[in-house]
Amino acid sequence: LVSGAPVVACPAAGDMAENAARLAWAGAGVALPRRLVGARGVRFAVRKAIGDPSYSRRAAELSRWTAANPPGERAAELVERLALATA
């Protein structure tokens, strides 16, 4: 997403399914369930992701937001704020 390109997520384990669902919910990509991973399923998901301009627009929006709000810096700010509030 940092590059601004839509994503096709094929979750395999752990929290990948949740992340893929969030990606689809955000409109920045397509979540492909494990049971559909194969030539036909991947082809469909990729065509959907690159064929619908709304995915590219949303991925670009999220890329710009991420550039303006670096996640590492933001996380550090929040931890520092919490530490100061509880000190």
PDB file of N, CA, C and O in Angstrom:
ATOM      1  N   LEU A   1       0.808  -1.205   0.000  1.00  0.00           N
ATOM      2  CA  LEU A   1       0.000   0.000   0.000  1.00  0.00           C
ATOM      3  C   LEU A   1       0.845   1.260   0.000  1.00  0.00           C
ATOM      4  O   LEU A   1       0.409   2.292  -0.510  1.00  0.00           O
ATOM      5  N   VAL A   2       2.029   1.198   0.553  1.00  0.00           N
ATOM      6  CA  VAL A   2       2.882   2.380   0.597  1.00  0.00           C
ATOM      7  C   VAL A   2       3.159   2.885  -0.814  1.00  0.00           C
ATOM      8  O   VAL A   2       3.305   4.088  -1.027  1.00  0.00           O
ATOM      9  N   SER A   3       3.231   1.972  -1.776  1.00  0.00           N
ATOM     10  CA  SER A   3       3.497   2.370  -3.158  1.00  0.00           C
ATOM     11  C   SER A   3       2.266   2.955  -3.838  1.00  0.00           C
ATOM     12  O   SER A   3       2.374   3.532  -4.921  1.00  0.00           O
ATOM     13  N   GLY A   4       1.108   2.815  -3.222  1.00  0.00           N
ATOM     14  CA  GLY A   4      -0.116   3.341  -3.807  1.00  0.00           C
ATOM     15  C   GLY A   4      -0.796   2.393  -4.776  1.00  0.00           C
ATOM     16  O   GLY A   4      -1.724   2.786  -5.484  1.00  0.00           O
ATOM     17  N   ALA A   5      -0.346   1.155  -4.813  1.00  0.00           N
ATOM     18  CA  ALA A   5      -0.946   0.162  -5.707  1.00  0.00           C
ATOM     19  C   ALA A   5      -1.929  -0.705  -4.927  1.00  0.00           C
ATOM     20  O   ALA A   5      -1.687  -1.023  -3.763  1.00  0.00           O
ATOM     21  N   PRO A   6      -3.038  -1.090  -5.563  1.00  0.00           N
ATOM     22  CA  PRO A   6      -3.972  -1.990  -4.880  1.00  0.00           C
ATOM     23  C   PRO A   6      -3.305  -3.342  -4.615  1.00  0.00           C
ATOM     24  O   PRO A   6      -2.352  -3.726  -5.293  1.00  0.00           O
ATOM     25  N   VAL A   7      -3.821  -4.043  -3.622  1.00  0.00           N
ATOM     26  CA  VAL A   7      -3.215  -5.294  -3.165  1.00  0.00           C
ATOM     27  C   VAL A   7      -4.195  -6.445  -3.344  1.00  0.00           C
ATOM     28  O   VAL A   7      -5.400  -6.285  -3.152  1.00  0.00           O
ATOM     29  N   VAL A   8      -3.669  -7.603  -3.713  1.00  0.00           N
ATOM     30  CA  VAL A   8      -4.437  -8.847  -3.658  1.00  0.00           C
ATOM     31  C   VAL A   8      -3.844  -9.627  -2.494  1.00  0.00           C
ATOM     32  O   VAL A   8      -2.683 -10.034  -2.541  1.00  0.00           O
ATOM     33  N   ALA A   9      -4.631  -9.833  -1.458  1.00  0.00           N
ATOM     34  CA  ALA A   9      -4.170 -10.526  -0.257  1.00  0.00           C
ATOM     35  C   ALA A   9      -4.693 -11.956  -0.249  1.00  0.00           C
ATOM     36  O   ALA A   9      -5.891 -12.196  -0.396  1.00  0.00           O
ATOM     37  N   CYS A  10      -3.776 -12.897  -0.075  1.00  0.00           N
ATOM     38  CA  CYS A  10      -4.114 -14.317  -0.006  1.00  0.00           C
ATOM     39  C   CYS A  10      -3.673 -14.829   1.367  1.00  0.00           C
ATOM     40  O   CYS A  10      -2.594 -15.409   1.490  1.00  0.00           O
ATOM     41  N   PRO A  11      -4.494 -14.620   2.393  1.00  0.00           N
ATOM     42  CA  PRO A  11      -4.083 -14.980   3.750  1.00  0.00           C
ATOM     43  C   PRO A  11      -3.867 -16.478   3.911  1.00  0.00           C
ATOM     44  O   PRO A  11      -4.619 -17.297   3.383  1.00  0.00           O
ATOM     45  N   ALA A  12      -2.810 -16.815   4.661  1.00  0.00           N
ATOM     46  CA  ALA A  12      -2.482 -18.221   4.863  1.00  0.00           C
ATOM     47  C   ALA A  12      -2.562 -18.647   6.322  1.00  0.00           C
ATOM     48  O   ALA A  12      -2.955 -19.776   6.613  1.00  0.00           O
ATOM     49  N   ALA A  13      -2.194 -17.754   7.248  1.00  0.00           N
ATOM     50  CA  ALA A  13      -2.150 -18.160   8.659  1.00  0.00           C
ATOM     51  C   ALA A  13      -2.196 -16.937   9.555  1.00  0.00           C
ATOM     52  O   ALA A  13      -2.111 -15.798   9.095  1.00  0.00           O
ATOM     53  N   GLY A  14      -2.333 -17.202  10.845  1.00  0.00           N
ATOM     54  CA  GLY A  14      -2.289 -16.135  11.837  1.00  0.00           C
ATOM     55  C   GLY A  14      -3.330 -15.063  11.612  1.00  0.00           C
ATOM     56  O   GLY A  14      -4.499 -15.346  11.348  1.00  0.00           O
ATOM     57  N   ASP A  15      -2.877 -13.813  11.722  1.00  0.00           N
ATOM     58  CA  ASP A  15      -3.808 -12.691  11.581  1.00  0.00           C
ATOM     59  C   ASP A  15      -3.929 -12.205  10.142  1.00  0.00           C
ATOM     60  O   ASP A  15      -4.488 -11.137   9.893  1.00  0.00           O
ATOM     61  N   MET A  16      -3.411 -12.978   9.200  1.00  0.00           N
ATOM     62  CA  MET A  16      -3.465 -12.561   7.800  1.00  0.00           C
ATOM     63  C   MET A  16      -4.897 -12.391   7.297  1.00  0.00           C
ATOM     64  O   MET A  16      -5.176 -11.474   6.524  1.00  0.00           O
ATOM     65  N   ALA A  17      -5.800 -13.260   7.725  1.00  0.00           N
ATOM     66  CA  ALA A  17      -7.192 -13.159   7.277  1.00  0.00           C
ATOM     67  C   ALA A  17      -7.820 -11.856   7.761  1.00  0.00           C
ATOM     68  O   ALA A  17      -8.572 -11.213   7.028  1.00  0.00           O
ATOM     69  N   GLU A  18      -7.510 -11.470   8.995  1.00  0.00           N
ATOM     70  CA  GLU A  18      -8.040 -10.211   9.522  1.00  0.00           C
ATOM     71  C   GLU A  18      -7.472  -9.027   8.744  1.00  0.00           C
ATOM     72  O   GLU A  18      -8.200  -8.092   8.410  1.00  0.00           O
ATOM     73  N   ASN A  19      -6.174  -9.068   8.457  1.00  0.00           N
ATOM     74  CA  ASN A  19      -5.565  -7.982   7.695  1.00  0.00           C
ATOM     75  C   ASN A  19      -6.139  -7.905   6.282  1.00  0.00           C
ATOM     76  O   ASN A  19      -6.370  -6.812   5.766  1.00  0.00           O
ATOM     77  N   ALA A  20      -6.369  -9.049   5.660  1.00  0.00           N
ATOM     78  CA  ALA A  20      -6.959  -9.074   4.323  1.00  0.00           C
ATOM     79  C   ALA A  20      -8.378  -8.518   4.354  1.00  0.00           C
ATOM     80  O   ALA A  20      -8.785  -7.801   3.440  1.00  0.00           O
ATOM     81  N   ALA A  21      -9.125  -8.844   5.393  1.00  0.00           N
ATOM     82  CA  ALA A  21     -10.489  -8.320   5.524  1.00  0.00           C
ATOM     83  C   ALA A  21     -10.470  -6.803   5.695  1.00  0.00           C
ATOM     84  O   ALA A  21     -11.315  -6.107   5.132  1.00  0.00           O
ATOM     85  N   ARG A  22      -9.518  -6.289   6.462  1.00  0.00           N
ATOM     86  CA  ARG A  22      -9.398  -4.834   6.648  1.00  0.00           C
ATOM     87  C   ARG A  22      -9.025  -4.156   5.332  1.00  0.00           C
ATOM     88  O   ARG A  22      -9.533  -3.081   5.015  1.00  0.00           O
ATOM     89  N   LEU A  23      -8.147  -4.783   4.581  1.00  0.00           N
ATOM     90  CA  LEU A  23      -7.753  -4.263   3.273  1.00  0.00           C
ATOM     91  C   LEU A  23      -8.971  -4.145   2.360  1.00  0.00           C
ATOM     92  O   LEU A  23      -9.185  -3.112   1.725  1.00  0.00           O
ATOM     93  N   ALA A  24      -9.757  -5.202   2.302  1.00  0.00           N
ATOM     94  CA  ALA A  24     -10.959  -5.188   1.464  1.00  0.00           C
ATOM     95  C   ALA A  24     -11.959  -4.160   1.977  1.00  0.00           C
ATOM     96  O   ALA A  24     -12.565  -3.435   1.188  1.00  0.00           O
ATOM     97  N   TRP A  25     -12.132  -4.094   3.292  1.00  0.00           N
ATOM     98  CA  TRP A  25     -13.052  -3.118   3.886  1.00  0.00           C
ATOM     99  C   TRP A  25     -12.638  -1.693   3.542  1.00  0.00           C
ATOM    100  O   TRP A  25     -13.486  -0.837   3.291  1.00  0.00           O
ATOM    101  N   ALA A  26     -11.333  -1.443   3.530  1.00  0.00           N
ATOM    102  CA  ALA A  26     -10.817  -0.109   3.214  1.00  0.00           C
ATOM    103  C   ALA A  26     -10.930   0.206   1.730  1.00  0.00           C
ATOM    104  O   ALA A  26     -10.750   1.354   1.322  1.00  0.00           O
ATOM    105  N   GLY A  27     -11.225  -0.802   0.922  1.00  0.00           N
ATOM    106  CA  GLY A  27     -11.380  -0.574  -0.513  1.00  0.00           C
ATOM    107  C   GLY A  27     -10.065  -0.427  -1.256  1.00  0.00           C
ATOM    108  O   GLY A  27     -10.035   0.099  -2.368  1.00  0.00           O
ATOM    109  N   ALA A  28      -8.967  -0.892  -0.645  1.00  0.00           N
ATOM    110  CA  ALA A  28      -7.649  -0.730  -1.258  1.00  0.00           C
ATOM    111  C   ALA A  28      -7.118  -2.022  -1.867  1.00  0.00           C
ATOM    112  O   ALA A  28      -5.974  -2.080  -2.316  1.00  0.00           O
ATOM    113  N   GLY A  29      -7.947  -3.049  -1.880  1.00  0.00           N
ATOM    114  CA  GLY A  29      -7.503  -4.304  -2.455  1.00  0.00           C
ATOM    115  C   GLY A  29      -8.563  -5.378  -2.325  1.00  0.00           C
ATOM    116  O   GLY A  29      -9.679  -5.141  -1.862  1.00  0.00           O
ATOM    117  N   VAL A  30      -8.174  -6.560  -2.749  1.00  0.00           N
ATOM    118  CA  VAL A  30      -9.085  -7.703  -2.794  1.00  0.00           C
ATOM    119  C   VAL A  30      -8.540  -8.804  -1.891  1.00  0.00           C
ATOM    120  O   VAL A  30      -7.359  -9.142  -1.960  1.00  0.00           O
ATOM    121  N   ALA A  31      -9.389  -9.351  -1.059  1.00  0.00           N
ATOM    122  CA  ALA A  31      -9.015 -10.493  -0.222  1.00  0.00           C
ATOM    123  C   ALA A  31      -9.431 -11.768  -0.944  1.00  0.00           C
ATOM    124  O   ALA A  31     -10.590 -11.927  -1.328  1.00  0.00           O
ATOM    125  N   LEU A  32      -8.491 -12.656  -1.121  1.00  0.00           N
ATOM    126  CA  LEU A  32      -8.753 -13.917  -1.804  1.00  0.00           C
ATOM    127  C   LEU A  32      -8.678 -15.044  -0.780  1.00  0.00           C
ATOM    128  O   LEU A  32      -7.593 -15.365  -0.294  1.00  0.00           O
ATOM    129  N   PRO A  33      -9.825 -15.653  -0.445  1.00  0.00           N
ATOM    130  CA  PRO A  33      -9.815 -16.733   0.545  1.00  0.00           C
ATOM    131  C   PRO A  33      -8.909 -17.883   0.104  1.00  0.00           C
ATOM    132  O   PRO A  33      -8.754 -18.151  -1.087  1.00  0.00           O
ATOM    133  N   ARG A  34      -8.329 -18.537   1.065  1.00  0.00           N
ATOM    134  CA  ARG A  34      -7.385 -19.622   0.788  1.00  0.00           C
ATOM    135  C   ARG A  34      -7.972 -20.696  -0.123  1.00  0.00           C
ATOM    136  O   ARG A  34      -7.275 -21.246  -0.976  1.00  0.00           O
ATOM    137  N   ARG A  35      -9.230 -20.986   0.058  1.00  0.00           N
ATOM    138  CA  ARG A  35      -9.845 -22.049  -0.737  1.00  0.00           C
ATOM    139  C   ARG A  35      -9.942 -21.681  -2.217  1.00  0.00           C
ATOM    140  O   ARG A  35     -10.137 -22.553  -3.063  1.00  0.00           O
ATOM    141  N   LEU A  36      -9.806 -20.385  -2.532  1.00  0.00           N
ATOM    142  CA  LEU A  36      -9.890 -19.943  -3.925  1.00  0.00           C
ATOM    143  C   LEU A  36      -8.529 -19.647  -4.544  1.00  0.00           C
ATOM    144  O   LEU A  36      -8.448 -19.226  -5.698  1.00  0.00           O
ATOM    145  N   VAL A  37      -7.458 -19.867  -3.778  1.00  0.00           N
ATOM    146  CA  VAL A  37      -6.123 -19.611  -4.319  1.00  0.00           C
ATOM    147  C   VAL A  37      -5.797 -20.685  -5.348  1.00  0.00           C
ATOM    148  O   VAL A  37      -5.762 -21.876  -5.038  1.00  0.00           O
ATOM    149  N   GLY A  38      -5.568 -20.256  -6.530  1.00  0.00           N
ATOM    150  CA  GLY A  38      -5.265 -21.097  -7.680  1.00  0.00           C
ATOM    151  C   GLY A  38      -5.249 -20.182  -8.888  1.00  0.00           C
ATOM    152  O   GLY A  38      -5.522 -18.988  -8.764  1.00  0.00           O
ATOM    153  N   ALA A  39      -4.937 -20.714 -10.036  1.00  0.00           N
ATOM    154  CA  ALA A  39      -4.819 -19.876 -11.232  1.00  0.00           C
ATOM    155  C   ALA A  39      -6.090 -19.065 -11.489  1.00  0.00           C
ATOM    156  O   ALA A  39      -6.017 -17.861 -11.733  1.00  0.00           O
ATOM    157  N   ARG A  40      -7.233 -19.708 -11.436  1.00  0.00           N
ATOM    158  CA  ARG A  40      -8.493 -19.023 -11.733  1.00  0.00           C
ATOM    159  C   ARG A  40      -8.811 -17.956 -10.685  1.00  0.00           C
ATOM    160  O   ARG A  40      -9.172 -16.833 -11.038  1.00  0.00           O
ATOM    161  N   GLY A  41      -8.682 -18.293  -9.413  1.00  0.00           N
ATOM    162  CA  GLY A  41      -8.988 -17.345  -8.344  1.00  0.00           C
ATOM    163  C   GLY A  41      -8.061 -16.149  -8.332  1.00  0.00           C
ATOM    164  O   GLY A  41      -8.507 -15.011  -8.181  1.00  0.00           O
ATOM    165  N   VAL A  42      -6.766 -16.402  -8.490  1.00  0.00           N
ATOM    166  CA  VAL A  42      -5.799 -15.301  -8.500  1.00  0.00           C
ATOM    167  C   VAL A  42      -6.033 -14.413  -9.714  1.00  0.00           C
ATOM    168  O   VAL A  42      -5.997 -13.187  -9.600  1.00  0.00           O
ATOM    169  N   ARG A  43      -6.272 -15.013 -10.867  1.00  0.00           N
ATOM    170  CA  ARG A  43      -6.554 -14.229 -12.077  1.00  0.00           C
ATOM    171  C   ARG A  43      -7.765 -13.325 -11.857  1.00  0.00           C
ATOM    172  O   ARG A  43      -7.727 -12.143 -12.201  1.00  0.00           O
ATOM    173  N   PHE A  44      -8.821 -13.865 -11.295  1.00  0.00           N
ATOM    174  CA  PHE A  44     -10.025 -13.076 -11.033  1.00  0.00           C
ATOM    175  C   PHE A  44      -9.726 -11.920 -10.081  1.00  0.00           C
ATOM    176  O   PHE A  44     -10.130 -10.784 -10.332  1.00  0.00           O
ATOM    177  N   ALA A  45      -9.017 -12.211  -8.985  1.00  0.00           N
ATOM    178  CA  ALA A  45      -8.727 -11.182  -7.980  1.00  0.00           C
ATOM    179  C   ALA A  45      -7.841 -10.077  -8.549  1.00  0.00           C
ATOM    180  O   ALA A  45      -8.078  -8.897  -8.292  1.00  0.00           O
ATOM    181  N   VAL A  46      -6.830 -10.453  -9.315  1.00  0.00           N
ATOM    182  CA  VAL A  46      -5.940  -9.446  -9.911  1.00  0.00           C
ATOM    183  C   VAL A  46      -6.706  -8.596 -10.913  1.00  0.00           C
ATOM    184  O   VAL A  46      -6.566  -7.373 -10.925  1.00  0.00           O
ATOM    185  N   ARG A  47      -7.501  -9.223 -11.739  1.00  0.00           N
ATOM    186  CA  ARG A  47      -8.293  -8.449 -12.710  1.00  0.00           C
ATOM    187  C   ARG A  47      -9.244  -7.493 -12.001  1.00  0.00           C
ATOM    188  O   ARG A  47      -9.441  -6.362 -12.444  1.00  0.00           O
ATOM    189  N   LYS A  48      -9.828  -7.948 -10.907  1.00  0.00           N
ATOM    190  CA  LYS A  48     -10.731  -7.087 -10.143  1.00  0.00           C
ATOM    191  C   LYS A  48      -9.962  -5.912  -9.550  1.00  0.00           C
ATOM    192  O   LYS A  48     -10.423  -4.772  -9.615  1.00  0.00           O
ATOM    193  N   ALA A  49      -8.797  -6.183  -8.974  1.00  0.00           N
ATOM    194  CA  ALA A  49      -8.008  -5.133  -8.317  1.00  0.00           C
ATOM    195  C   ALA A  49      -7.492  -4.091  -9.301  1.00  0.00           C
ATOM    196  O   ALA A  49      -7.479  -2.900  -8.990  1.00  0.00           O
ATOM    197  N   ILE A  50      -7.070  -4.524 -10.480  1.00  0.00           N
ATOM    198  CA  ILE A  50      -6.527  -3.550 -11.436  1.00  0.00           C
ATOM    199  C   ILE A  50      -7.583  -3.040 -12.413  1.00  0.00           C
ATOM    200  O   ILE A  50      -7.375  -2.031 -13.087  1.00  0.00           O
ATOM    201  N   GLY A  51      -8.706  -3.734 -12.488  1.00  0.00           N
ATOM    202  CA  GLY A  51      -9.744  -3.330 -13.433  1.00  0.00           C
ATOM    203  C   GLY A  51     -10.726  -2.311 -12.887  1.00  0.00           C
ATOM    204  O   GLY A  51     -11.398  -1.624 -13.657  1.00  0.00           O
ATOM    205  N   ASP A  52     -10.816  -2.206 -11.582  1.00  0.00           N
ATOM    206  CA  ASP A  52     -11.736  -1.259 -10.952  1.00  0.00           C
ATOM    207  C   ASP A  52     -10.913  -0.093 -10.413  1.00  0.00           C
ATOM    208  O   ASP A  52     -10.160  -0.263  -9.454  1.00  0.00           O
ATOM    209  N   PRO A  53     -11.045   1.097 -11.021  1.00  0.00           N
ATOM    210  CA  PRO A  53     -10.225   2.240 -10.609  1.00  0.00           C
ATOM    211  C   PRO A  53     -10.410   2.651  -9.149  1.00  0.00           C
ATOM    212  O   PRO A  53      -9.549   3.332  -8.594  1.00  0.00           O
ATOM    213  N   SER A  54     -11.500   2.257  -8.526  1.00  0.00           N
ATOM    214  CA  SER A  54     -11.712   2.652  -7.129  1.00  0.00           C
ATOM    215  C   SER A  54     -10.646   2.045  -6.214  1.00  0.00           C
ATOM    216  O   SER A  54     -10.279   2.660  -5.213  1.00  0.00           O
ATOM    217  N   TYR A  55     -10.144   0.854  -6.538  1.00  0.00           N
ATOM    218  CA  TYR A  55      -9.087   0.244  -5.726  1.00  0.00           C
ATOM    219  C   TYR A  55      -7.804   1.068  -5.812  1.00  0.00           C
ATOM    220  O   TYR A  55      -7.145   1.306  -4.799  1.00  0.00           O
ATOM    221  N   SER A  56      -7.452   1.501  -7.020  1.00  0.00           N
ATOM    222  CA  SER A  56      -6.240   2.316  -7.187  1.00  0.00           C
ATOM    223  C   SER A  56      -6.380   3.656  -6.488  1.00  0.00           C
ATOM    224  O   SER A  56      -5.436   4.135  -5.859  1.00  0.00           O
ATOM    225  N   ARG A  57      -7.550   4.260  -6.595  1.00  0.00           N
ATOM    226  CA  ARG A  57      -7.764   5.553  -5.930  1.00  0.00           C
ATOM    227  C   ARG A  57      -7.616   5.415  -4.421  1.00  0.00           C
ATOM    228  O   ARG A  57      -6.947   6.222  -3.776  1.00  0.00           O
ATOM    229  N   ARG A  58      -8.242   4.394  -3.870  1.00  0.00           N
ATOM    230  CA  ARG A  58      -8.196   4.219  -2.418  1.00  0.00           C
ATOM    231  C   ARG A  58      -6.785   3.854  -1.943  1.00  0.00           C
ATOM    232  O   ARG A  58      -6.335   4.331  -0.901  1.00  0.00           O
ATOM    233  N   ALA A  59      -6.093   3.009  -2.709  1.00  0.00           N
ATOM    234  CA  ALA A  59      -4.717   2.660  -2.347  1.00  0.00           C
ATOM    235  C   ALA A  59      -3.833   3.902  -2.380  1.00  0.00           C
ATOM    236  O   ALA A  59      -2.976   4.073  -1.513  1.00  0.00           O
ATOM    237  N   ALA A  60      -4.031   4.766  -3.366  1.00  0.00           N
ATOM    238  CA  ALA A  60      -3.256   6.010  -3.454  1.00  0.00           C
ATOM    239  C   ALA A  60      -3.570   6.927  -2.273  1.00  0.00           C
ATOM    240  O   ALA A  60      -2.670   7.559  -1.721  1.00  0.00           O
ATOM    241  N   GLU A  61      -4.841   7.000  -1.884  1.00  0.00           N
ATOM    242  CA  GLU A  61      -5.223   7.813  -0.717  1.00  0.00           C
ATOM    243  C   GLU A  61      -4.519   7.312   0.542  1.00  0.00           C
ATOM    244  O   GLU A  61      -3.981   8.103   1.316  1.00  0.00           O
ATOM    245  N   LEU A  62      -4.526   6.008   0.737  1.00  0.00           N
ATOM    246  CA  LEU A  62      -3.885   5.438   1.923  1.00  0.00           C
ATOM    247  C   LEU A  62      -2.371   5.627   1.879  1.00  0.00           C
ATOM    248  O   LEU A  62      -1.740   5.826   2.917  1.00  0.00           O
ATOM    249  N   SER A  63      -1.790   5.567   0.695  1.00  0.00           N
ATOM    250  CA  SER A  63      -0.356   5.804   0.550  1.00  0.00           C
ATOM    251  C   SER A  63      -0.002   7.227   0.956  1.00  0.00           C
ATOM    252  O   SER A  63       0.970   7.450   1.677  1.00  0.00           O
ATOM    253  N   ARG A  64      -0.790   8.184   0.493  1.00  0.00           N
ATOM    254  CA  ARG A  64      -0.541   9.582   0.861  1.00  0.00           C
ATOM    255  C   ARG A  64      -0.715   9.784   2.365  1.00  0.00           C
ATOM    256  O   ARG A  64       0.078  10.481   2.997  1.00  0.00           O
ATOM    257  N   TRP A  65      -1.751   9.175   2.936  1.00  0.00           N
ATOM    258  CA  TRP A  65      -1.984   9.308   4.374  1.00  0.00           C
ATOM    259  C   TRP A  65      -0.811   8.724   5.160  1.00  0.00           C
ATOM    260  O   TRP A  65      -0.351   9.321   6.133  1.00  0.00           O
ATOM    261  N   THR A  66      -0.331   7.556   4.734  1.00  0.00           N
ATOM    262  CA  THR A  66       0.787   6.916   5.421  1.00  0.00           C
ATOM    263  C   THR A  66       2.048   7.768   5.326  1.00  0.00           C
ATOM    264  O   THR A  66       2.806   7.866   6.291  1.00  0.00           O
ATOM    265  N   ALA A  67       2.275   8.386   4.168  1.00  0.00           N
ATOM    266  CA  ALA A  67       3.448   9.254   4.010  1.00  0.00           C
ATOM    267  C   ALA A  67       3.364  10.453   4.952  1.00  0.00           C
ATOM    268  O   ALA A  67       4.379  10.898   5.487  1.00  0.00           O
ATOM    269  N   ALA A  68       2.166  10.968   5.150  1.00  0.00           N
ATOM    270  CA  ALA A  68       1.972  12.128   6.025  1.00  0.00           C
ATOM    271  C   ALA A  68       1.937  11.739   7.504  1.00  0.00           C
ATOM    272  O   ALA A  68       2.126  12.590   8.372  1.00  0.00           O
ATOM    273  N   ASN A  69       1.700  10.477   7.790  1.00  0.00           N
ATOM    274  CA  ASN A  69       1.591   9.980   9.169  1.00  0.00           C
ATOM    275  C   ASN A  69       2.437   8.717   9.330  1.00  0.00           C
ATOM    276  O   ASN A  69       1.889   7.621   9.447  1.00  0.00           O
ATOM    277  N   PRO A  70       3.766   8.855   9.336  1.00  0.00           N
ATOM    278  CA  PRO A  70       4.624   7.665   9.428  1.00  0.00           C
ATOM    279  C   PRO A  70       4.245   6.803  10.635  1.00  0.00           C
ATOM    280  O   PRO A  70       4.266   7.281  11.769  1.00  0.00           O
ATOM    281  N   PRO A  71       3.898   5.539  10.397  1.00  0.00           N
ATOM    282  CA  PRO A  71       3.396   4.700  11.485  1.00  0.00           C
ATOM    283  C   PRO A  71       4.374   4.526  12.642  1.00  0.00           C
ATOM    284  O   PRO A  71       3.952   4.534  13.799  1.00  0.00           O
ATOM    285  N   GLY A  72       5.651   4.372  12.369  1.00  0.00           N
ATOM    286  CA  GLY A  72       6.620   4.203  13.450  1.00  0.00           C
ATOM    287  C   GLY A  72       6.708   5.430  14.334  1.00  0.00           C
ATOM    288  O   GLY A  72       6.724   5.329  15.561  1.00  0.00           O
ATOM    289  N   GLU A  73       6.763   6.595  13.695  1.00  0.00           N
ATOM    290  CA  GLU A  73       6.822   7.845  14.456  1.00  0.00           C
ATOM    291  C   GLU A  73       5.542   8.056  15.254  1.00  0.00           C
ATOM    292  O   GLU A  73       5.579   8.474  16.411  1.00  0.00           O
ATOM    293  N   ARG A  74       4.423   7.764  14.628  1.00  0.00           N
ATOM    294  CA  ARG A  74       3.133   7.939  15.305  1.00  0.00           C
ATOM    295  C   ARG A  74       3.032   7.008  16.507  1.00  0.00           C
ATOM    296  O   ARG A  74       2.570   7.417  17.572  1.00  0.00           O
ATOM    297  N   ALA A  75       3.456   5.768  16.345  1.00  0.00           N
ATOM    298  CA  ALA A  75       3.419   4.813  17.463  1.00  0.00           C
ATOM    299  C   ALA A  75       4.302   5.303  18.609  1.00  0.00           C
ATOM    300  O   ALA A  75       3.912   5.223  19.774  1.00  0.00           O
ATOM    301  N   ALA A  76       5.486   5.807  18.281  1.00  0.00           N
ATOM    302  CA  ALA A  76       6.389   6.316  19.321  1.00  0.00           C
ATOM    303  C   ALA A  76       5.763   7.496  20.057  1.00  0.00           C
ATOM    304  O   ALA A  76       5.863   7.589  21.280  1.00  0.00           O
ATOM    305  N   GLU A  77       5.120   8.393  19.322  1.00  0.00           N
ATOM    306  CA  GLU A  77       4.451   9.539  19.951  1.00  0.00           C
ATOM    307  C   GLU A  77       3.376   9.082  20.929  1.00  0.00           C
ATOM    308  O   GLU A  77       3.270   9.604  22.039  1.00  0.00           O
ATOM    309  N   LEU A  78       2.579   8.102  20.506  1.00  0.00           N
ATOM    310  CA  LEU A  78       1.499   7.616  21.364  1.00  0.00           C
ATOM    311  C   LEU A  78       2.040   6.935  22.618  1.00  0.00           C
ATOM    312  O   LEU A  78       1.494   7.118  23.705  1.00  0.00           O
ATOM    313  N   VAL A  79       3.105   6.155  22.475  1.00  0.00           N
ATOM    314  CA  VAL A  79       3.706   5.488  23.635  1.00  0.00           C
ATOM    315  C   VAL A  79       4.274   6.527  24.597  1.00  0.00           C
ATOM    316  O   VAL A  79       4.102   6.417  25.811  1.00  0.00           O
ATOM    317  N   GLU A  80       4.954   7.540  24.047  1.00  0.00           N
ATOM    318  CA  GLU A  80       5.505   8.596  24.904  1.00  0.00           C
ATOM    319  C   GLU A  80       4.395   9.338  25.639  1.00  0.00           C
ATOM    320  O   GLU A  80       4.515   9.625  26.830  1.00  0.00           O
ATOM    321  N   ARG A  81       3.326   9.645  24.931  1.00  0.00           N
ATOM    322  CA  ARG A  81       2.202  10.348  25.550  1.00  0.00           C
ATOM    323  C   ARG A  81       1.598   9.510  26.674  1.00  0.00           C
ATOM    324  O   ARG A  81       1.288  10.034  27.745  1.00  0.00           O
ATOM    325  N   LEU A  82       1.431   8.218  26.433  1.00  0.00           N
ATOM    326  CA  LEU A  82       0.887   7.323  27.456  1.00  0.00           C
ATOM    327  C   LEU A  82       1.826   7.243  28.660  1.00  0.00           C
ATOM    328  O   LEU A  82       1.379   7.267  29.807  1.00  0.00           O
ATOM    329  N   ALA A  83       3.120   7.147  28.392  1.00  0.00           N
ATOM    330  CA  ALA A  83       4.095   7.067  29.485  1.00  0.00           C
ATOM    331  C   ALA A  83       4.059   8.329  30.338  1.00  0.00           C
ATOM    332  O   ALA A  83       4.134   8.253  31.564  1.00  0.00           O
ATOM    333  N   LEU A  84       3.944   9.480  29.701  1.00  0.00           N
ATOM    334  CA  LEU A  84       3.886  10.739  30.449  1.00  0.00           C
ATOM    335  C   LEU A  84       2.588  10.855  31.245  1.00  0.00           C
ATOM    336  O   LEU A  84       2.574  11.394  32.352  1.00  0.00           O
ATOM    337  N   ALA A  85       1.513  10.350  30.678  1.00  0.00           N
ATOM    338  CA  ALA A  85       0.210  10.449  31.343  1.00  0.00           C
ATOM    339  C   ALA A  85       0.126   9.534  32.563  1.00  0.00           C
ATOM    340  O   ALA A  85      -0.603   9.829  33.510  1.00  0.00           O
ATOM    341  N   THR A  86       0.857   8.443  32.543  1.00  0.00           N
ATOM    342  CA  THR A  86       0.779   7.485  33.651  1.00  0.00           C
ATOM    343  C   THR A  86       1.931   7.640  34.638  1.00  0.00           C
ATOM    344  O   THR A  86       1.992   6.923  35.637  1.00  0.00           O
ATOM    345  N   ALA A  87       2.842   8.569  34.367  1.00  0.00           N
ATOM    346  CA  ALA A  87       4.017   8.759  35.252  1.00  0.00           C
ATOM    347  C   ALA A  87       3.642   9.523  36.502  1.00  0.00           C
ATOM    348  O   ALA A  87       4.496   9.773  37.353  1.00  0.00           O
TER     349      ALA A  87
END
